[in-house]
Amino acid sequence: MKHRVVVTGMGVVTSLGSDLPEFWNNLLNGKSGISSIEAFDTSEYTTKIAAEIKGFNPEAFGIDKKDSRKMDRFVQFGVAASKQAVQDAGLIIGDNADPERVGVIVGSGIGGLGTWEEQHTVLMEKGPRRVSPFFIPMMIANMASGQVSMVTGAKGPNTTAVSACATGTHSIGDSFKMIQRGDADVMICGGAEATIRPIGMAGFCAMRAMSTRNEEPEKASRPFDIDRDGFVMGEGAGVMILESLDHALQRGARIYAEVIGYGMSGDAFHMTEPDPDGAARCMTRAIKDAGLEPEEIQYINAHGTSTPVGDKSETTAIKKAFGDHAYKVAVSSTKSMTGHLLGAAGGVEAVIVGLTLQNGMIPPTVNLDNQDPELDLDYVPNKPREADVRVALSNSFGFGGHNATIIMRKYEA
């Protein structure tokens, strides 16, 4: 027996807001969370902008000050978004949920880059005896999942996906399958990332992967536009509470949407360059897993990073997977506003899909002023669109050729 799986809670920590109403309102108003970096001196960097979360205070999310000092920034984001999601779901672990049946998968593409950077400086300047004993447990990528379980009391399945920019979607898809086959009743799942650091920015600058539109930060991320010149790095976390339908109904939970399909694939092609065949296979597998026909998908939250190669590859993949229907489905990239949160992107974008299904509004692709003639789909340019979306798909593709797709639909009893 396959259990139906529903979304009962959501939480975000982003440059566009760290509570759902503010976040959703900013998305629908086409607001950009991208600005000049304040965390460090960018004078020698080719890219000086990012979707940076300014003034983040872990204590505002109920994280003890002493505990927060033992968490890398990505872990703080993951815990904050998870606490929001648990509260949003009305989930009380140990009361209306058995702790041993509540699991966690909050992944990260890179993990504790800031901690690594800081402690390496300590090692070089002061020697090995001065490196913090918390260095390893703060830095390792699984620690968001570990800390979330400690904070919430979740004692069920606990693991971590690390698949670059596909991480958040893999985390949610894997959690969906765990509940579907009966391994857990509830999963806290998504992604967290904090790579707006000198070494992280230097690495992506060296790849020439990021936009250098430093004088116009809010216009820098422009997926599918002829003048796109690279992605804009973001940071934060997006977390969902997935729950078996029976469990959700038993405790009278509010239901945002139902998760119905999950697809994965590997490109077996290139370290960083995407292969549209791999992405198309991924979408097709998700559609098959959901028991749908391509024509039933009404909205795609695109990976849409604003890179010249990536946007073209995804557009080609959508055409391969959907055929003629590719021209009838609405496609938008919310990275135009949030920036690219790497391992957290899929978590944040799954939340956006859940809100789209609930509210009947498709958020736009902003800065799409001059659509690339080679990219000829309906990318919902610049303004939100009212639409009774019943079935929606979210794509995430990562370096190494990792592809992940989830499908959600409006909940019906």
PLY file of the C-alpha trace (Angstrom):
ply
format ascii 1.0
element vertex 413
property float x
property float y
property float z
element edge 412
property int vertex1
property int vertex2
end_header
0.00 0.00 0.00
1.28 3.45 -0.95
0.40 6.20 1.49
-0.76 9.54 0.16
1.58 12.35 1.21
0.55 15.93 1.95
2.22 19.22 2.87
1.07 20.51 6.26
3.69 23.11 7.16
6.27 25.35 5.49
9.05 27.69 6.59
11.54 29.94 4.82
14.57 32.05 5.65
15.42 34.22 2.64
16.51 37.68 1.59
12.86 38.29 0.58
11.57 37.57 4.05
11.66 34.95 6.75
7.97 34.37 7.29
5.54 33.01 4.72
3.19 36.01 4.30
6.02 38.52 3.82
7.91 36.17 1.50
4.85 35.44 -0.66
3.82 39.10 -0.83
7.29 40.13 -1.98
7.31 37.43 -4.65
3.95 38.51 -6.05
5.08 42.14 -6.05
8.18 41.22 -8.05
10.53 42.44 -5.34
14.19 41.49 -5.60
16.18 40.33 -2.58
19.48 41.01 -4.35
21.78 43.82 -3.20
25.44 44.70 -2.64
27.27 42.29 -0.34
27.91 43.64 3.15
29.43 40.55 4.81
32.96 41.25 3.52
35.00 43.53 1.28
34.23 42.75 -2.36
36.52 45.35 -3.95
38.68 42.69 -5.61
35.77 40.51 -6.74
34.24 40.60 -10.20
30.82 39.97 -8.61
29.92 42.20 -5.68
26.22 41.36 -5.26
24.16 38.54 -3.77
20.78 37.73 -2.21
22.27 38.19 1.24
20.21 37.90 4.44
21.17 40.98 6.38
20.84 41.20 10.15
19.87 37.57 10.70
19.36 36.86 14.39
18.97 33.17 15.35
17.46 34.15 18.71
14.48 35.67 16.89
13.61 32.12 15.84
13.89 30.72 19.34
17.42 29.36 18.92
19.35 29.65 22.17
22.31 32.03 21.91
24.72 29.50 23.38
23.51 26.80 20.97
23.68 29.10 17.95
27.41 29.68 18.54
27.91 25.96 17.87
26.06 26.13 14.56
27.40 27.27 11.22
25.23 29.88 9.53
23.70 27.27 7.18
22.65 25.21 10.22
21.12 28.27 11.86
19.10 28.88 8.69
17.99 25.25 8.52
16.93 25.14 12.17
15.09 28.48 11.89
13.13 27.40 8.81
12.36 24.00 10.37
11.06 25.55 13.58
8.83 27.81 11.49
7.53 24.86 9.47
6.83 22.73 12.55
4.93 25.60 14.14
3.08 26.31 10.88
1.98 22.66 10.78
0.75 22.70 14.37
3.00 19.69 14.88
3.76 18.83 18.50
6.25 15.98 18.49
5.56 13.73 21.45
1.92 14.83 21.56
0.20 14.68 18.17
3.15 12.89 16.51
5.22 9.89 17.65
8.88 11.06 17.82
10.09 7.75 16.36
7.83 8.24 13.32
9.04 11.80 12.57
12.17 12.04 10.41
14.45 14.76 9.05
16.22 15.38 5.74
17.50 18.96 5.57
20.35 18.89 3.07
23.06 21.31 2.03
25.01 21.50 -1.21
28.21 22.74 0.41
27.73 22.76 4.19
29.67 24.90 6.66
31.82 26.92 4.29
32.06 29.86 6.68
33.24 27.70 9.58
35.78 25.99 7.33
37.10 29.34 6.15
37.36 30.81 9.66
39.05 27.79 11.20
41.51 27.47 8.32
42.56 31.05 9.05
43.02 30.11 12.72
45.13 27.10 11.70
47.37 29.18 9.43
47.79 32.10 11.82
47.76 30.44 15.26
48.47 26.76 14.68
46.56 23.48 15.08
46.10 23.74 18.84
43.88 26.80 18.39
41.41 25.19 15.97
37.98 24.96 17.60
36.80 21.56 18.90
33.47 22.50 17.29
35.04 22.89 13.83
34.01 19.47 12.48
30.51 19.21 14.02
29.74 22.77 12.89
31.02 22.30 9.35
29.79 18.88 8.19
26.84 19.01 5.78
24.63 16.61 7.75
24.52 18.87 10.79
21.41 20.78 9.71
19.49 17.49 9.86
21.23 16.57 13.11
20.48 19.87 14.84
16.88 19.95 13.58
16.26 16.54 15.13
17.77 17.69 18.43
15.76 20.90 18.51
12.45 19.26 17.55
12.81 15.83 19.13
12.35 13.99 15.83
13.77 10.45 16.28
12.72 8.85 12.98
14.73 8.43 9.76
17.49 11.04 9.65
19.86 11.59 6.77
21.22 14.27 4.43
21.16 14.81 0.69
24.23 16.49 -0.82
23.69 16.91 -4.56
24.73 20.50 -5.24
21.80 22.60 -6.47
19.47 19.58 -6.60
19.84 18.98 -2.84
16.62 20.60 -1.59
14.45 18.81 -4.14
16.16 15.47 -3.51
15.56 15.98 0.22
11.83 16.54 -0.30
11.51 13.77 -2.89
13.33 11.22 -0.72
11.15 12.22 2.25
8.03 11.79 0.11
9.09 8.25 -0.75
9.86 7.40 2.89
6.34 8.35 3.94
4.78 6.78 0.86
6.28 3.38 1.70
5.52 3.67 5.42
8.97 4.34 6.91
7.74 7.51 8.64
4.51 9.39 9.32
6.07 12.85 9.13
9.25 14.25 7.56
10.86 17.64 8.14
12.64 18.23 4.83
14.29 20.80 2.59
17.63 22.54 2.20
19.88 25.13 3.83
22.88 27.03 2.47
25.23 29.85 3.48
27.98 30.33 0.92
28.16 34.11 0.62
31.69 33.96 1.95
35.00 35.18 0.48
36.10 31.71 -0.63
32.67 30.76 -1.99
32.31 33.93 -4.00
35.91 33.68 -5.23
35.33 30.14 -6.50
32.21 31.00 -8.46
33.80 34.21 -9.75
36.74 32.16 -11.04
34.25 29.98 -12.94
32.70 33.12 -14.47
29.33 31.68 -13.51
27.87 34.71 -11.76
26.39 37.97 -12.99
28.65 41.02 -12.90
25.78 43.51 -13.15
27.02 45.08 -9.93
25.56 48.55 -10.54
22.02 47.16 -10.86
21.76 44.35 -8.29
17.98 44.03 -8.50
18.17 43.54 -12.27
21.10 41.11 -12.24
19.16 37.85 -12.12
17.24 37.72 -15.40
16.38 34.15 -16.41
15.47 33.59 -20.07
16.40 37.19 -20.97
18.77 37.80 -23.88
20.99 39.93 -21.60
21.40 37.36 -18.81
25.04 37.02 -17.78
25.07 34.52 -14.91
23.40 33.56 -11.68
23.27 35.55 -8.44
24.14 33.67 -5.27
21.57 33.50 -2.50
21.50 32.08 1.01
18.89 30.80 3.41
16.65 27.77 3.85
13.33 26.33 2.75
11.68 23.53 4.73
8.43 21.58 4.39
6.54 19.29 6.71
5.41 16.26 4.73
2.92 13.94 6.34
0.93 10.85 5.44
-2.63 11.87 4.65
-4.00 9.54 7.32
-1.76 11.06 9.98
-2.60 14.61 8.91
-6.35 13.96 8.97
-6.14 12.17 12.30
-4.68 15.23 13.99
-6.83 17.72 12.05
-3.93 19.37 10.21
-4.35 22.12 7.62
-3.22 20.81 4.21
-1.47 23.03 1.66
-1.04 20.53 -1.15
-0.34 16.90 -2.00
3.01 15.56 -3.25
2.35 13.02 -5.98
5.52 12.50 -8.05
9.30 12.41 -7.82
11.92 11.88 -10.51
15.71 11.65 -10.45
18.33 11.23 -13.15
22.03 11.68 -13.87
23.45 13.34 -16.95
26.67 11.29 -17.15
27.93 14.19 -19.23
29.98 17.04 -17.67
31.07 18.42 -14.29
29.19 21.69 -14.63
27.48 21.87 -18.03
23.91 20.50 -18.09
22.57 17.96 -20.58
18.92 18.58 -21.57
18.37 14.86 -22.10
19.06 14.19 -18.42
16.69 16.91 -17.25
13.98 15.71 -19.66
14.31 12.14 -18.33
13.98 13.46 -14.81
10.73 15.31 -15.53
9.34 12.35 -17.46
10.07 10.02 -14.54
8.34 12.35 -12.11
5.28 12.58 -14.36
5.17 8.78 -14.66
5.61 8.37 -10.90
2.64 10.71 -10.38
0.50 8.65 -12.77
-0.10 11.69 -14.96
0.13 12.71 -18.58
2.38 15.68 -19.47
-0.70 17.67 -20.50
-1.92 17.70 -16.89
0.99 19.85 -15.68
-0.05 23.52 -15.58
2.94 25.24 -13.96
6.68 24.61 -13.79
8.85 26.37 -11.24
11.99 26.28 -13.34
15.54 25.78 -12.14
16.05 28.93 -14.24
19.36 30.19 -12.91
19.93 33.05 -15.41
23.04 31.45 -16.92
23.30 31.46 -20.72
23.79 27.68 -20.97
21.50 26.58 -18.13
18.35 28.41 -19.23
18.71 27.18 -22.80
19.26 23.59 -21.63
16.19 23.62 -19.37
14.00 25.09 -22.10
15.14 22.33 -24.46
14.49 19.73 -21.75
10.94 21.00 -21.18
10.23 20.71 -24.89
11.62 17.16 -24.93
9.53 16.12 -21.92
6.29 17.89 -22.82
6.18 18.05 -26.62
3.58 20.53 -27.89
2.27 21.06 -24.35
5.54 22.85 -23.52
4.05 25.94 -25.18
0.88 25.78 -23.04
2.42 25.33 -19.59
3.36 28.39 -17.52
7.06 28.42 -16.58
8.61 30.91 -14.17
11.92 31.30 -12.38
11.61 32.79 -8.91
15.43 32.88 -8.72
14.99 36.19 -10.52
13.96 37.50 -7.07
15.46 35.12 -4.50
18.80 34.57 -6.20
20.13 31.02 -6.42
20.23 29.39 -2.99
22.22 26.39 -4.30
21.39 23.44 -2.00
18.49 25.36 -0.44
16.93 26.39 -3.76
14.73 23.32 -4.13
13.39 23.70 -0.61
12.45 27.34 -1.11
10.97 26.67 -4.54
8.87 23.74 -3.26
7.41 26.16 -0.71
6.64 28.55 -3.58
4.85 25.77 -5.48
2.82 24.95 -2.37
1.79 28.60 -2.05
0.97 28.78 -5.76
-1.38 25.80 -5.50
-3.02 27.21 -2.38
-3.44 30.80 -3.56
-4.07 30.44 -7.29
-1.31 32.88 -8.21
1.81 32.16 -10.27
4.81 34.30 -9.27
6.59 35.96 -12.19
10.01 35.82 -13.77
11.15 39.40 -13.18
13.68 41.28 -15.33
12.45 39.43 -18.41
12.56 42.58 -20.52
13.91 41.14 -23.77
13.19 37.43 -24.04
15.89 35.39 -25.74
14.37 34.44 -29.11
15.83 30.93 -28.76
13.85 30.53 -25.53
10.25 30.68 -26.67
8.11 29.31 -23.84
5.66 31.17 -21.59
7.91 32.39 -18.76
5.29 34.56 -16.97
7.23 37.79 -17.50
7.39 40.49 -14.83
3.86 40.23 -13.41
2.17 37.51 -11.34
-0.63 35.62 -13.01
-3.91 34.54 -11.50
-4.50 30.90 -12.43
-6.32 27.92 -10.96
-3.20 25.75 -10.89
-4.12 22.20 -9.93
-0.84 20.42 -10.76
2.64 21.94 -10.63
6.21 20.74 -11.08
9.49 22.00 -9.60
12.90 21.38 -11.17
16.38 21.41 -9.62
19.61 20.56 -11.44
23.07 20.39 -9.85
26.73 20.29 -10.81
27.81 16.73 -11.46
24.68 16.14 -13.54
22.29 15.59 -10.63
18.64 16.19 -11.59
15.56 16.19 -9.35
11.90 16.95 -10.01
8.90 16.89 -7.72
5.22 17.22 -8.63
2.54 18.58 -6.34
-1.18 19.03 -6.80
-4.03 20.81 -5.11
-5.30 18.63 -2.28
-8.63 16.93 -2.79
-10.09 14.50 -0.27
0 1
1 2
2 3
3 4
4 5
5 6
6 7
7 8
8 9
9 10
10 11
11 12
12 13
13 14
14 15
15 16
16 17
17 18
18 19
19 20
20 21
21 22
22 23
23 24
24 25
25 26
26 27
27 28
28 29
29 30
30 31
31 32
32 33
33 34
34 35
35 36
36 37
37 38
38 39
39 40
40 41
41 42
42 43
43 44
44 45
45 46
46 47
47 48
48 49
49 50
50 51
51 52
52 53
53 54
54 55
55 56
56 57
57 58
58 59
59 60
60 61
61 62
62 63
63 64
64 65
65 66
66 67
67 68
68 69
69 70
70 71
71 72
72 73
73 74
74 75
75 76
76 77
77 78
78 79
79 80
80 81
81 82
82 83
83 84
84 85
85 86
86 87
87 88
88 89
89 90
90 91
91 92
92 93
93 94
94 95
95 96
96 97
97 98
98 99
99 100
100 101
101 102
102 103
103 104
104 105
105 106
106 107
107 108
108 109
109 110
110 111
111 112
112 113
113 114
114 115
115 116
116 117
117 118
118 119
119 120
120 121
121 122
122 123
123 124
124 125
125 126
126 127
127 128
128 129
129 130
130 131
131 132
132 133
133 134
134 135
135 136
136 137
137 138
138 139
139 140
140 141
141 142
142 143
143 144
144 145
145 146
146 147
147 148
148 149
149 150
150 151
151 152
152 153
153 154
154 155
155 156
156 157
157 158
158 159
159 160
160 161
161 162
162 163
163 164
164 165
165 166
166 167
167 168
168 169
169 170
170 171
171 172
172 173
173 174
174 175
175 176
176 177
177 178
178 179
179 180
180 181
181 182
182 183
183 184
184 185
185 186
186 187
187 188
188 189
189 190
190 191
191 192
192 193
193 194
194 195
195 196
196 197
197 198
198 199
199 200
200 201
201 202
202 203
203 204
204 205
205 206
206 207
207 208
208 209
209 210
210 211
211 212
212 213
213 214
214 215
215 216
216 217
217 218
218 219
219 220
220 221
221 222
222 223
223 224
224 225
225 226
226 227
227 228
228 229
229 230
230 231
231 232
232 233
233 234
234 235
235 236
236 237
237 238
238 239
239 240
240 241
241 242
242 243
243 244
244 245
245 246
246 247
247 248
248 249
249 250
250 251
251 252
252 253
253 254
254 255
255 256
256 257
257 258
258 259
259 260
260 261
261 262
262 263
263 264
264 265
265 266
266 267
267 268
268 269
269 270
270 271
271 272
272 273
273 274
274 275
275 276
276 277
277 278
278 279
279 280
280 281
281 282
282 283
283 284
284 285
285 286
286 287
287 288
288 289
289 290
290 291
291 292
292 293
293 294
294 295
295 296
296 297
297 298
298 299
299 300
300 301
301 302
302 303
303 304
304 305
305 306
306 307
307 308
308 309
309 310
310 311
311 312
312 313
313 314
314 315
315 316
316 317
317 318
318 319
319 320
320 321
321 322
322 323
323 324
324 325
325 326
326 327
327 328
328 329
329 330
330 331
331 332
332 333
333 334
334 335
335 336
336 337
337 338
338 339
339 340
340 341
341 342
342 343
343 344
344 345
345 346
346 347
347 348
348 349
349 350
350 351
351 352
352 353
353 354
354 355
355 356
356 357
357 358
358 359
359 360
360 361
361 362
362 363
363 364
364 365
365 366
366 367
367 368
368 369
369 370
370 371
371 372
372 373
373 374
374 375
375 376
376 377
377 378
378 379
379 380
380 381
381 382
382 383
383 384
384 385
385 386
386 387
387 388
388 389
389 390
390 391
391 392
392 393
393 394
394 395
395 396
396 397
397 398
398 399
399 400
400 401
401 402
402 403
403 404
404 405
405 406
406 407
407 408
408 409
409 410
410 411
411 412
